[in-house]
């Protein structure tokens, strides 16, 4: 942390150093908290409450994207970067893990093997999310300004926001399809294991900073939310979000293939 930032955050009230992007981060965290409360208050699992909680996770992802846009347009702070990571841990680490645990245990009827697996995979997802965010923040502190400029368009490891988007849209999709509950639970465990390995990998992902892409994805999420409020089917829109996230997940392989062709 530079001296100016340190002086600002220690001399003044913390409320005085909060900036507009930080408000997006805080609202992001509140949506994650709301998703957790919804499923803990109602353990019926794959009904309306679960769908609402999953929608909140996707809306939190939209706010996370807006946070980045606003932070780049306005003056951002190191405090804001840490707030962003803390909010991401709540909405894209802890909340999805709890939702997945409830989904798996309710789908499997609390069968002993699935209950233990739900605990293990949920805990692993949280730990891998923590490691992903910690590595990102540590790299900001230890790399030089020149190195940061060189790699400013890359992520190391699959972003935790993308993992939560994939997980939430996958759960929305399988709740709307005629899949046996135990099969759904097994598929979800496999998906979470894949996301854990990708978040902690050294695979490089290009950052999506094009505003047109961000706006398009945001509109898709808004359509998903409105279709839910208006009682329309959201299976197809959930599939679109899942497909977009899966495409980004596989983008390093596609990028390498293009480079080889060129």
C-alpha positions in Angstrom: 0.0 0.0 0.0 1.4 3.4 -1.0 1.9 6.1 1.7 -0.8 8.3 0.4 -3.4 5.5 0.5 -2.2 4.5 4.0 -2.5 8.0 5.3 -6.0 8.4 3.8 -7.3 5.2 5.3 -5.8 5.7 8.8 -6.3 9.4 9.4 -9.9 9.8 8.0 -13.0 7.9 8.9 -13.4 4.8 6.8 -16.8 6.1 5.6 -15.1 9.2 4.1 -12.8 7.1 1.9 -15.5 5.0 0.4 -15.9 5.7 -3.3 -18.6 4.8 -5.9 -17.1 1.5 -7.0 -16.9 0.4 -3.4 -20.7 0.8 -3.1 -21.1 -1.7 -6.0 -18.8 -4.1 -4.1 -20.9 -3.7 -0.9 -24.1 -4.3 -2.8 -22.5 -7.3 -4.4 -21.7 -8.8 -1.0 -25.3 -8.1 0.2 -26.7 -10.1 -2.7 -24.5 -13.0 -1.8 -25.6 -12.7 1.8 -29.2 -12.6 0.7 -28.7 -15.8 -1.3 -27.3 -17.5 1.8 -30.2 -16.4 4.0 -32.8 -17.5 1.4 -31.6 -21.1 1.3 -31.0 -21.3 5.1 -34.5 -20.1 5.9 -36.1 -22.6 3.5 -34.4 -26.0 3.2 -36.9 -27.2 0.5 -34.0 -26.9 -1.8 -34.8 -27.1 -5.6 -38.0 -25.0 -5.5 -38.6 -21.2 -5.8 -36.2 -20.3 -3.0 -33.2 -22.0 -4.5 -33.9 -20.4 -7.9 -34.2 -17.0 -6.4 -30.9 -17.4 -4.5 -29.2 -18.5 -7.7 -30.5 -15.4 -9.5 -29.1 -13.3 -6.8 -25.6 -14.8 -7.4 -25.9 -14.0 -11.1 -27.0 -10.4 -10.3 -24.0 -10.1 -8.0 -21.8 -11.1 -11.0 -23.4 -8.2 -12.9 -22.6 -5.8 -10.1 -19.0 -7.1 -10.0 -18.6 -6.3 -13.7 -20.1 -2.8 -13.2 -17.7 -2.3 -10.3 -14.8 -2.9 -12.6 -16.1 -0.5 -15.3 -16.8 2.3 -12.8 -13.4 1.7 -11.1 -11.6 2.1 -14.4 -13.6 5.2 -15.4 -13.1 6.9 -12.0 -10.2 7.0 -9.7 -9.9 3.7 -7.9 -8.1 2.9 -4.7 -6.2 0.0 -3.1 -8.9 -0.1 -0.4 -11.4 -0.7 -3.2 -9.5 -3.6 -4.6 -9.5 -5.3 -1.3 -13.2 -4.6 -0.7 -13.9 -6.1 -4.2 -12.0 -9.3 -3.3 -13.8 -9.6 0.1 -17.2 -9.1 -1.6 -16.3 -11.7 -4.2 -15.4 -14.2 -1.5 -18.9 -13.7 0.0 -20.9 -13.8 -3.2 -18.8 -16.1 -5.4 -17.1 -18.3 -2.8 -19.1 -18.8 0.3 -22.6 -18.3 -1.1 -22.3 -20.8 -4.0 -20.7 -23.4 -1.7 -23.6 -23.2 0.7 -26.2 -23.3 -2.1 -24.5 -26.3 -3.6 -24.4 -28.0 -0.2 -28.1 -27.5 0.2 -28.8 -28.6 -3.3 -26.8 -31.8 -3.1 -28.0 -32.9 0.4 -31.7 -32.2 -0.5 -31.4 -33.9 -3.9 -29.8 -37.0 -2.4 -32.1 -37.2 0.5 -29.2 -36.7 3.0 -27.7 -40.1 2.0 -24.5 -40.5 3.9 -22.1 -40.6 1.0 -23.6 -37.6 -0.7 -23.8 -35.6 2.6 -20.1 -36.2 3.2 -19.2 -35.4 -0.4 -21.3 -32.2 -0.2 -19.3 -31.0 2.8 -16.0 -31.9 1.2 -16.6 -30.3 -2.2 -18.2 -27.2 -0.6 -15.2 -26.7 1.7 -12.8 -27.3 -1.2 -14.6 -24.8 -3.4 -14.3 -22.1 -0.6 -10.6 -22.9 -0.1 -9.9 -22.8 -3.8 -11.8 -19.5 -4.1 -9.8 -18.1 -1.2 -6.5 -19.2 -2.8 -7.5 -17.7 -6.2 -8.3 -14.3 -4.7 -5.3 -14.3 -2.4 -3.0 -15.1 -5.3 -4.6 -12.2 -7.3 -4.1 -9.7 -4.5 -0.6 -11.0 -3.7 0.5 -10.5 -7.3 -0.7 -6.9 -7.2 1.6 -6.2 -4.2 4.7 -8.1 -5.3 4.8 -7.4 -9.1 6.3 -4.3 -10.4 4.3 -1.6 -12.2 6.0 -2.7 -15.5 4.9 -6.4 -15.0 1.4 -5.3 -14.1 1.1 -3.4 -17.3 2.4 -6.3 -19.3 -0.1 -8.7 -17.8 -3.0 -6.2 -17.3 -5.1 -8.1 -19.8 -4.7 -11.5 -18.2 -6.0 -13.5 -15.2 -4.0 -16.4 -13.7 -6.5 -19.2 -13.1 -10.2 -19.2 -13.8 -11.8 -16.2 -12.1 -14.0 -16.9 -9.1 -16.7 -14.7 -10.6 -16.8 -17.0 -13.6 -16.9 -20.1 -11.4 -19.9 -18.8 -9.5 -21.6 -17.8 -12.8 -21.0 -21.3 -14.2 -22.1 -23.0 -11.0 -25.3 -20.9 -10.6 -26.4 -21.2 -14.2 -25.7 -25.0 -14.2 -27.8 -25.4 -11.1 -30.6 -23.3 -12.6 -30.5 -25.5 -15.7 -30.6 -28.9 -14.0 -33.4 -27.8 -11.7 -35.5 -27.1 -14.8 -34.7 -30.4 -16.6 -36.1 -33.9 -15.9 -33.0 -35.2 -14.4 -33.1 -37.6 -11.4 -32.1 -35.8 -8.2 -29.2 -38.1 -7.3 -27.8 -37.7 -10.8 -28.1 -33.9 -10.5 -26.2 -34.1 -7.2 -23.4 -36.2 -8.8 -23.1 -33.9 -11.8 -22.9 -30.9 -9.5 -20.1 -32.5 -7.5 -18.2 -33.1 -10.7 -18.6 -29.6 -11.9 -17.4 -28.1 -8.6 -14.3 -30.3 -8.6 -13.5 -29.0 -12.2 -14.0 -25.4 -11.1 -11.7 -26.0 -8.0 -8.9 -27.2 -10.3 -9.4 -24.4 -12.8 -9.4 -21.6 -10.1 -6.1 -22.8 -8.7 -4.5 -23.6 -12.0 -1.8 -21.6 -13.8 -3.9 -21.3 -17.0 -4.0 -17.7 -18.2 -7.4 -16.2 -19.1 -7.8 -12.9 -21.0 -9.8 -10.2 -19.2 -13.1 -9.2 -20.8 -12.8 -5.4 -20.7 -14.8 -4.6 -23.8 -17.9 -2.7 -22.6 -20.0 -4.2 -25.4 -19.4 -7.7 -24.0 -20.1 -6.6 -20.5 -23.4 -4.9 -21.5 -24.5 -7.9 -23.6 -23.9 -10.3 -20.7 -25.6 -7.9 -18.3 -28.7 -7.7 -20.6 -28.8 -11.5 -20.7 -28.7 -11.6 -16.9 -31.5 -9.0 -16.8 -33.6 -11.0 -19.1 -33.0 -14.1 -16.9 -34.1 -12.1 -13.9 -37.2 -10.7 -15.6 -38.3 -14.0 -17.0 -38.1 -15.4 -13.4 -40.2 -12.5 -12.0 -42.8 -12.9 -14.8 -42.9 -16.7 -14.2 -41.6 -17.5 -17.7 -39.3 -20.5 -18.1 -35.6 -19.6 -17.4 -34.1 -22.9 -18.5 -33.1 -21.6 -22.0 -31.6 -18.3 -20.6 -29.7 -20.3 -18.0 -28.4 -22.4 -20.8 -27.2 -19.3 -22.6 -25.3 -18.0 -19.5 -23.8 -21.5 -19.0 -22.7 -21.7 -22.6 -21.1 -18.2 -22.5 -19.2 -19.1 -19.3 -18.2 -22.5 -20.7 -16.8 -20.7 -23.8 -14.7 -18.4 -21.7 -13.6 -21.4 -19.6 -12.3 -23.1 -22.8 -10.9 -19.8 -24.3 -7.2 -20.5 -23.5 -7.4 -23.7 -25.6 -9.1 -21.8 -28.4 -6.5 -19.0 -28.2 -3.6 -21.5 -28.4 -5.2 -23.2 -31.4 -5.6 -19.8 -33.2 -2.0 -18.9 -32.5 -0.8 -22.2 -33.9 -2.9 -21.7 -37.1 -1.5 -18.2 -37.5 
